[in-house]
């Protein structure tokens, strides 16, 4: 899994992911539609932790600003 998320993208994903999870958990689990917000937050947080976004890989995108991407 090559790194394809830059440091700013990683920080934004972590903050938005934590905020989405907190919003999901604030009223409990009784609203089913909020589950999508929780899943979205978990996805963002996981991609921030592992610094790899599968969607970026499929689309051929990268926010990792390293010049030598052979690693």
N, C-alpha and C positions, 0 to 999 in steps of 0.2 A: 504494500500500500504506500505509494509515494505521497508525500505531503503536498497538498494543494490549497491550503488555507493559510493566509498570511496572519501576522500578529494582530493587526487591527480587526480583521474579519473574525478572528478567533475571540477577541475580547467582546465584540458586539454580539456574536452568537451566544457566548456564555451569559451575558447580561440579559439579553432578550429571552433566552431559554429559561433562566432562573425566574424571570418576571412572569413568563407564561405559566410555569409550573406553580408559582405562588398564587397566581390568579385562579388557576384551576383548583387549588387546595383551600382557598380562603373560605368557601361556602360548603365544602365537603363534596361528596361524590354523587349527590342526588340529581344533578342536571346532566343528562347524557351528552348534550351537544358540547359541553365544556371538555369532554374527554378528548376531542380533537385538538383543543388548545393545549391540553396536557401532553398529548403525543407529539405535537409540534414542538413544544418546549423541550421534551426529552430528546427529540431528534437533534435540535440545535445544540443542546448541551453535550450530547454524545459526539457530534462532529467537532465541537470546540475542544473536547478532551483528546480525541484521537487525531486531530488536525488533518482529517481527510473527509471530504464530502463526496459520497457516491454520485450525487447529481452533477457536481462539477466534473467528475471523471467521465461520465457519459457525454456531457456537453463539450468536453475538452477545454474547460475553463480552469483558471488558477489565479488566486490572489497572492500566492507565495512569490515574493519579489526577488528570489535568488537567481543570479545570472547562470550559474552552473547547476542545471537540474538533473544531472546524471546520477545523483545520489538518491 
